[in-house]
Amino acid sequence: MSADVVITVTCPVCQKDFDKKAKDLHDGAIVVCPGCGEKTTIRGTMFTDLLKNK
């Protein structure tokens, strides 16, 4: 499993794409859009489950 897997996240408000490391997208993590500043809380294990398949 690689801790350097990068996921492209799309802001639900401004639609800007930005990259985050999958290991940082765990349940409860807060992601801030660099475009508009919208804060999104990650729910579940959708992104970290991707690491298990690498």
N, CA, C and O atoms as a CHARMM CRD file, in Angstrom:
* protein
*
  216
    1    1 MET  N      0.84500  -1.17200   0.00000 PROA 1      0.00000
    2    1 MET  CA     0.00000   0.00000   0.00000 PROA 1      0.00000
    3    1 MET  C      0.89300   1.23800   0.00000 PROA 1      0.00000
    4    1 MET  O      1.81500   1.34500   0.80900 PROA 1      0.00000
    5    2 SER  N      0.62000   2.16200  -0.89900 PROA 2      0.00000
    6    2 SER  CA     1.40800   3.37500  -1.01200 PROA 2      0.00000
    7    2 SER  C      0.70000   4.53100  -0.31900 PROA 2      0.00000
    8    2 SER  O     -0.47300   4.79800  -0.57800 PROA 2      0.00000
    9    3 ALA  N      1.41700   5.20900   0.55900 PROA 3      0.00000
   10    3 ALA  CA     0.83400   6.34700   1.26700 PROA 3      0.00000
   11    3 ALA  C      0.82800   7.60200   0.40200 PROA 3      0.00000
   12    3 ALA  O      0.27800   8.62800   0.80300 PROA 3      0.00000
   13    4 ASP  N      1.42900   7.53000  -0.77500 PROA 4      0.00000
   14    4 ASP  CA     1.53200   8.70200  -1.62700 PROA 4      0.00000
   15    4 ASP  C      0.49800   8.72300  -2.74100 PROA 4      0.00000
   16    4 ASP  O      0.65000   9.47100  -3.70700 PROA 4      0.00000
   17    5 VAL  N     -0.54100   7.92200  -2.62700 PROA 5      0.00000
   18    5 VAL  CA    -1.60500   7.93000  -3.63000 PROA 5      0.00000
   19    5 VAL  C     -2.30600   9.27900  -3.54900 PROA 5      0.00000
   20    5 VAL  O     -2.71900   9.71700  -2.47500 PROA 5      0.00000
   21    6 VAL  N     -2.43500   9.93600  -4.71700 PROA 6      0.00000
   22    6 VAL  CA    -3.05200  11.26200  -4.76300 PROA 6      0.00000
   23    6 VAL  C     -4.41800  11.14500  -5.42000 PROA 6      0.00000
   24    6 VAL  O     -4.56800  10.50900  -6.46300 PROA 6      0.00000
   25    7 ILE  N     -5.40200  11.76300  -4.80200 PROA 7      0.00000
   26    7 ILE  CA    -6.77900  11.75100  -5.28800 PROA 7      0.00000
   27    7 ILE  C     -7.15100  13.16300  -5.72000 PROA 7      0.00000
   28    7 ILE  O     -6.85600  14.13000  -5.01800 PROA 7      0.00000
   29    8 THR  N     -7.79600  13.28000  -6.87200 PROA 8      0.00000
   30    8 THR  CA    -8.30700  14.57500  -7.30300 PROA 8      0.00000
   31    8 THR  C     -9.69200  14.75100  -6.71300 PROA 8      0.00000
   32    8 THR  O    -10.58600  13.93500  -6.93600 PROA 8      0.00000
   33    9 VAL  N     -9.85900  15.82400  -5.95900 PROA 9      0.00000
   34    9 VAL  CA   -11.12000  16.14400  -5.30200 PROA 9      0.00000
   35    9 VAL  C    -11.74500  17.32500  -6.04900 PROA 9      0.00000
   36    9 VAL  O    -11.04500  18.26700  -6.42000 PROA 9      0.00000
   37   10 THR  N    -13.05300  17.27500  -6.26600 PROA 10     0.00000
   38   10 THR  CA   -13.76400  18.38600  -6.89100 PROA 10     0.00000
   39   10 THR  C    -14.60800  19.07900  -5.83200 PROA 10     0.00000
   40   10 THR  O    -15.42100  18.44200  -5.16100 PROA 10     0.00000
   41   11 CYS  N    -14.41400  20.38000  -5.68600 PROA 11     0.00000
   42   11 CYS  CA   -15.17900  21.15000  -4.71200 PROA 11     0.00000
   43   11 CYS  C    -16.65900  21.12400  -5.08900 PROA 11     0.00000
   44   11 CYS  O    -17.00800  21.37900  -6.24200 PROA 11     0.00000
   45   12 PRO  N    -17.52800  20.81700  -4.12800 PROA 12     0.00000
   46   12 PRO  CA   -18.96500  20.77900  -4.42400 PROA 12     0.00000
   47   12 PRO  C    -19.57600  22.16400  -4.64000 PROA 12     0.00000
   48   12 PRO  O    -20.70500  22.27000  -5.11800 PROA 12     0.00000
   49   13 VAL  N    -18.84400  23.22500  -4.29300 PROA 13     0.00000
   50   13 VAL  CA   -19.37000  24.58200  -4.43800 PROA 13     0.00000
   51   13 VAL  C    -18.88100  25.24100  -5.73300 PROA 13     0.00000
   52   13 VAL  O    -19.68700  25.66100  -6.56300 PROA 13     0.00000
   53   14 CYS  N    -17.54100  25.32900  -5.90200 PROA 14     0.00000
   54   14 CYS  CA   -17.00900  26.06000  -7.05400 PROA 14     0.00000
   55   14 CYS  C    -16.56300  25.15700  -8.20100 PROA 14     0.00000
   56   14 CYS  O    -16.20300  25.63700  -9.27600 PROA 14     0.00000
   57   15 GLN  N    -16.59100  23.84900  -7.96200 PROA 15     0.00000
   58   15 GLN  CA   -16.23000  22.83900  -8.97400 PROA 15     0.00000
   59   15 GLN  C    -14.74300  22.82500  -9.31500 PROA 15     0.00000
   60   15 GLN  O    -14.35600  22.19500 -10.29900 PROA 15     0.00000
   61   16 LYS  N    -13.90100  23.49700  -8.53800 PROA 16     0.00000
   62   16 LYS  CA   -12.45200  23.47700  -8.76600 PROA 16     0.00000
   63   16 LYS  C    -11.91200  22.11100  -8.37000 PROA 16     0.00000
   64   16 LYS  O    -12.28400  21.56400  -7.33300 PROA 16     0.00000
   65   17 ASP  N    -11.02600  21.56100  -9.20800 PROA 17     0.00000
   66   17 ASP  CA   -10.34500  20.30700  -8.88900 PROA 17     0.00000
   67   17 ASP  C     -9.04300  20.62200  -8.16400 PROA 17     0.00000
   68   17 ASP  O     -8.32800  21.55700  -8.52400 PROA 17     0.00000
   69   18 PHE  N     -8.74300  19.82700  -7.13400 PROA 18     0.00000
   70   18 PHE  CA    -7.46500  19.94900  -6.43900 PROA 18     0.00000
   71   18 PHE  C     -7.06700  18.58200  -5.92500 PROA 18     0.00000
   72   18 PHE  O     -7.91500  17.71200  -5.73000 PROA 18     0.00000
   73   19 ASP  N     -5.77400  18.39400  -5.70600 PROA 19     0.00000
   74   19 ASP  CA    -5.24500  17.09600  -5.30600 PROA 19     0.00000
   75   19 ASP  C     -5.00200  17.03100  -3.80700 PROA 19     0.00000
   76   19 ASP  O     -4.55100  17.99500  -3.18800 PROA 19     0.00000
   77   20 LYS  N     -5.31200  15.87100  -3.23700 PROA 20     0.00000
   78   20 LYS  CA    -5.04700  15.58500  -1.82900 PROA 20     0.00000
   79   20 LYS  C     -4.49400  14.16700  -1.74500 PROA 20     0.00000
   80   20 LYS  O     -4.84300  13.31300  -2.56000 PROA 20     0.00000
   81   21 LYS  N     -3.64000  13.91700  -0.76800 PROA 21     0.00000
   82   21 LYS  CA    -3.14900  12.56200  -0.54300 PROA 21     0.00000
   83   21 LYS  C     -4.28300  11.73900   0.05500 PROA 21     0.00000
   84   21 LYS  O     -4.98800  12.19500   0.95500 PROA 21     0.00000
   85   22 ALA  N     -4.44800  10.52600  -0.45300 PROA 22     0.00000
   86   22 ALA  CA    -5.53400   9.66000   0.00900 PROA 22     0.00000
   87   22 ALA  C     -5.45200   9.41000   1.50600 PROA 22     0.00000
   88   22 ALA  O     -6.48100   9.29100   2.17000 PROA 22     0.00000
   89   23 LYS  N     -4.24600   9.32800   2.04400 PROA 23     0.00000
   90   23 LYS  CA    -4.10800   9.06800   3.48800 PROA 23     0.00000
   91   23 LYS  C     -4.67500  10.20300   4.33400 PROA 23     0.00000
   92   23 LYS  O     -4.97600  10.01000   5.51200 PROA 23     0.00000
   93   24 ASP  N     -4.82200  11.40300   3.73000 PROA 24     0.00000
   94   24 ASP  CA    -5.36700  12.55000   4.44700 PROA 24     0.00000
   95   24 ASP  C     -6.88600  12.64400   4.34400 PROA 24     0.00000
   96   24 ASP  O     -7.49400  13.53200   4.94200 PROA 24     0.00000
   97   25 LEU  N     -7.50600  11.73300   3.58600 PROA 25     0.00000
   98   25 LEU  CA    -8.94700  11.79000   3.34300 PROA 25     0.00000
   99   25 LEU  C     -9.69700  10.72700   4.14700 PROA 25     0.00000
  100   25 LEU  O    -10.55200  10.02000   3.61500 PROA 25     0.00000
  101   26 HSD  N     -9.37000  10.62800   5.41300 PROA 26     0.00000
  102   26 HSD  CA   -10.00900   9.65200   6.30300 PROA 26     0.00000
  103   26 HSD  C    -11.32900  10.20100   6.83300 PROA 26     0.00000
  104   26 HSD  O    -11.60000  11.39700   6.72500 PROA 26     0.00000
  105   27 ASP  N    -12.13500   9.33200   7.39800 PROA 27     0.00000
  106   27 ASP  CA   -13.43200   9.72000   7.95900 PROA 27     0.00000
  107   27 ASP  C    -13.24500  10.82500   8.99800 PROA 27     0.00000
  108   27 ASP  O    -12.46700  10.68300   9.94100 PROA 27     0.00000
  109   28 GLY  N    -13.95800  11.90700   8.81100 PROA 28     0.00000
  110   28 GLY  CA   -13.90100  13.02300   9.74100 PROA 28     0.00000
  111   28 GLY  C    -12.90500  14.10800   9.36100 PROA 28     0.00000
  112   28 GLY  O    -12.90300  15.17800   9.96900 PROA 28     0.00000
  113   29 ALA  N    -12.05700  13.85600   8.36700 PROA 29     0.00000
  114   29 ALA  CA   -11.08900  14.86700   7.94200 PROA 29     0.00000
  115   29 ALA  C    -11.81800  16.04300   7.29900 PROA 29     0.00000
  116   29 ALA  O    -12.84300  15.86600   6.64000 PROA 29     0.00000
  117   30 ILE  N    -11.28600  17.22700   7.49500 PROA 30     0.00000
  118   30 ILE  CA   -11.85400  18.42600   6.88100 PROA 30     0.00000
  119   30 ILE  C    -10.93500  18.86500   5.74800 PROA 30     0.00000
  120   30 ILE  O     -9.73700  19.07200   5.94600 PROA 30     0.00000
  121   31 VAL  N    -11.51200  19.00400   4.56100 PROA 31     0.00000
  122   31 VAL  CA   -10.77400  19.41800   3.37500 PROA 31     0.00000
  123   31 VAL  C    -11.22900  20.82700   3.02000 PROA 31     0.00000
  124   31 VAL  O    -12.42700  21.09600   2.93100 PROA 31     0.00000
  125   32 VAL  N    -10.26600  21.72400   2.81800 PROA 32     0.00000
  126   32 VAL  CA   -10.58200  23.10700   2.46900 PROA 32     0.00000
  127   32 VAL  C    -10.22900  23.33500   1.00200 PROA 32     0.00000
  128   32 VAL  O     -9.10100  23.07400   0.58300 PROA 32     0.00000
  129   33 CYS  N    -11.18500  23.81700   0.23400 PROA 33     0.00000
  130   33 CYS  CA   -10.96400  24.10400  -1.17700 PROA 33     0.00000
  131   33 CYS  C    -10.01900  25.29400  -1.30800 PROA 33     0.00000
  132   33 CYS  O    -10.25800  26.34000  -0.70500 PROA 33     0.00000
  133   34 PRO  N     -8.94400  25.14600  -2.09500 PROA 34     0.00000
  134   34 PRO  CA    -8.03100  26.27700  -2.28600 PROA 34     0.00000
  135   34 PRO  C     -8.63100  27.37400  -3.17500 PROA 34     0.00000
  136   34 PRO  O     -8.09700  28.48100  -3.23600 PROA 34     0.00000
  137   35 GLY  N     -9.73200  27.07200  -3.86000 PROA 35     0.00000
  138   35 GLY  CA   -10.36000  28.04700  -4.73500 PROA 35     0.00000
  139   35 GLY  C    -11.30300  28.98900  -4.00200 PROA 35     0.00000
  140   35 GLY  O    -11.16400  30.21000  -4.08100 PROA 35     0.00000
  141   36 CYS  N    -12.27200  28.40500  -3.28000 PROA 36     0.00000
  142   36 CYS  CA   -13.30100  29.23400  -2.64700 PROA 36     0.00000
  143   36 CYS  C    -13.26900  29.17600  -1.12100 PROA 36     0.00000
  144   36 CYS  O    -13.96900  29.94700  -0.46400 PROA 36     0.00000
  145   37 GLY  N    -12.47200  28.28100  -0.55000 PROA 37     0.00000
  146   37 GLY  CA   -12.37400  28.18600   0.90300 PROA 37     0.00000
  147   37 GLY  C    -13.44400  27.31400   1.54600 PROA 37     0.00000
  148   37 GLY  O    -13.48700  27.20100   2.77100 PROA 37     0.00000
  149   38 GLU  N    -14.31100  26.69400   0.74100 PROA 38     0.00000
  150   38 GLU  CA   -15.35800  25.81100   1.27500 PROA 38     0.00000
  151   38 GLU  C    -14.72700  24.66800   2.05700 PROA 38     0.00000
  152   38 GLU  O    -13.77400  24.04000   1.59400 PROA 38     0.00000
  153   39 LYS  N    -15.26100  24.40300   3.23900 PROA 39     0.00000
  154   39 LYS  CA   -14.78300  23.29200   4.06400 PROA 39     0.00000
  155   39 LYS  C    -15.73400  22.11600   3.89300 PROA 39     0.00000
  156   39 LYS  O    -16.94600  22.25700   4.05900 PROA 39     0.00000
  157   40 THR  N    -15.18100  20.96200   3.56300 PROA 40     0.00000
  158   40 THR  CA   -15.95800  19.75000   3.38500 PROA 40     0.00000
  159   40 THR  C    -15.43300  18.69400   4.33700 PROA 40     0.00000
  160   40 THR  O    -14.22600  18.46700   4.40900 PROA 40     0.00000
  161   41 THR  N    -16.32100  18.05200   5.05900 PROA 41     0.00000
  162   41 THR  CA   -15.92800  16.98000   5.97100 PROA 41     0.00000
  163   41 THR  C    -16.08000  15.64700   5.25500 PROA 41     0.00000
  164   41 THR  O    -17.14000  15.33600   4.71100 PROA 41     0.00000
  165   42 ILE  N    -15.00900  14.86500   5.26200 PROA 42     0.00000
  166   42 ILE  CA   -15.03000  13.54200   4.63900 PROA 42     0.00000
  167   42 ILE  C    -15.82100  12.60300   5.53800 PROA 42     0.00000
  168   42 ILE  O    -15.60100  12.55300   6.74800 PROA 42     0.00000
  169   43 ARG  N    -16.73700  11.86800   4.93900 PROA 43     0.00000
  170   43 ARG  CA   -17.55000  10.90400   5.68900 PROA 43     0.00000
  171   43 ARG  C    -17.30300   9.51000   5.12100 PROA 43     0.00000
  172   43 ARG  O    -17.29300   9.32200   3.90400 PROA 43     0.00000
  173   44 GLY  N    -17.10800   8.55400   5.98800 PROA 44     0.00000
  174   44 GLY  CA   -16.88500   7.17900   5.55200 PROA 44     0.00000
  175   44 GLY  C    -15.43100   6.93600   5.17000 PROA 44     0.00000
  176   44 GLY  O    -14.54100   7.72500   5.48400 PROA 44     0.00000
  177   45 THR  N    -15.22300   5.83100   4.48900 PROA 45     0.00000
  178   45 THR  CA   -13.86400   5.41500   4.14500 PROA 45     0.00000
  179   45 THR  C    -13.65400   5.31800   2.63600 PROA 45     0.00000
  180   45 THR  O    -12.77300   4.59200   2.17500 PROA 45     0.00000
  181   46 MET  N    -14.45700   6.04100   1.87300 PROA 46     0.00000
  182   46 MET  CA   -14.39100   5.95000   0.41900 PROA 46     0.00000
  183   46 MET  C    -12.97500   6.14600  -0.12000 PROA 46     0.00000
  184   46 MET  O    -12.52900   5.37100  -0.96600 PROA 46     0.00000
  185   47 PHE  N    -12.26700   7.16200   0.35100 PROA 47     0.00000
  186   47 PHE  CA   -10.94700   7.45900  -0.19500 PROA 47     0.00000
  187   47 PHE  C     -9.87500   6.54000   0.37000 PROA 47     0.00000
  188   47 PHE  O     -9.00800   6.08000  -0.37300 PROA 47     0.00000
  189   48 THR  N     -9.91700   6.26300   1.67800 PROA 48     0.00000
  190   48 THR  CA    -8.89000   5.41100   2.25500 PROA 48     0.00000
  191   48 THR  C     -9.04800   3.96800   1.80500 PROA 48     0.00000
  192   48 THR  O     -8.06900   3.22200   1.80500 PROA 48     0.00000
  193   49 ASP  N    -10.25200   3.55000   1.42000 PROA 49     0.00000
  194   49 ASP  CA   -10.42100   2.20600   0.87700 PROA 49     0.00000
  195   49 ASP  C     -9.66800   2.05000  -0.43600 PROA 49     0.00000
  196   49 ASP  O     -9.25500   0.94400  -0.78400 PROA 49     0.00000
  197   50 LEU  N     -9.48500   3.13600  -1.16100 PROA 50     0.00000
  198   50 LEU  CA    -8.71800   3.07500  -2.40500 PROA 50     0.00000
  199   50 LEU  C     -7.28400   2.65700  -2.14300 PROA 50     0.00000
  200   50 LEU  O     -6.67200   1.99200  -2.97900 PROA 50     0.00000
  201   51 LEU  N     -6.73300   3.03900  -0.98700 PROA 51     0.00000
  202   51 LEU  CA    -5.36000   2.67100  -0.65700 PROA 51     0.00000
  203   51 LEU  C     -5.20800   1.16700  -0.49800 PROA 51     0.00000
  204   51 LEU  O     -4.16000   0.61100  -0.82700 PROA 51     0.00000
  205   52 LYS  N     -6.23200   0.51100  -0.00200 PROA 52     0.00000
  206   52 LYS  CA    -6.16100  -0.93000   0.24300 PROA 52     0.00000
  207   52 LYS  C     -6.05300  -1.70400  -1.06200 PROA 52     0.00000
  208   52 LYS  O     -5.56700  -2.83500  -1.07800 PROA 52     0.00000
  209   53 ASN  N     -6.50600  -1.09800  -2.15700 PROA 53     0.00000
  210   53 ASN  CA    -6.48400  -1.77900  -3.45000 PROA 53     0.00000
  211   53 ASN  C     -5.22800  -1.47300  -4.24800 PROA 53     0.00000
  212   53 ASN  O     -5.09900  -1.94300  -5.37900 PROA 53     0.00000
  213   54 LYS  N     -4.30800  -0.71200  -3.70400 PROA 54     0.00000
  214   54 LYS  CA    -3.07300  -0.34900  -4.41400 PROA 54     0.00000
  215   54 LYS  C     -1.95700  -1.28900  -4.05300 PROA 54     0.00000
  216   54 LYS  O     -0.84100  -1.14300  -4.55100 PROA 54     0.00000
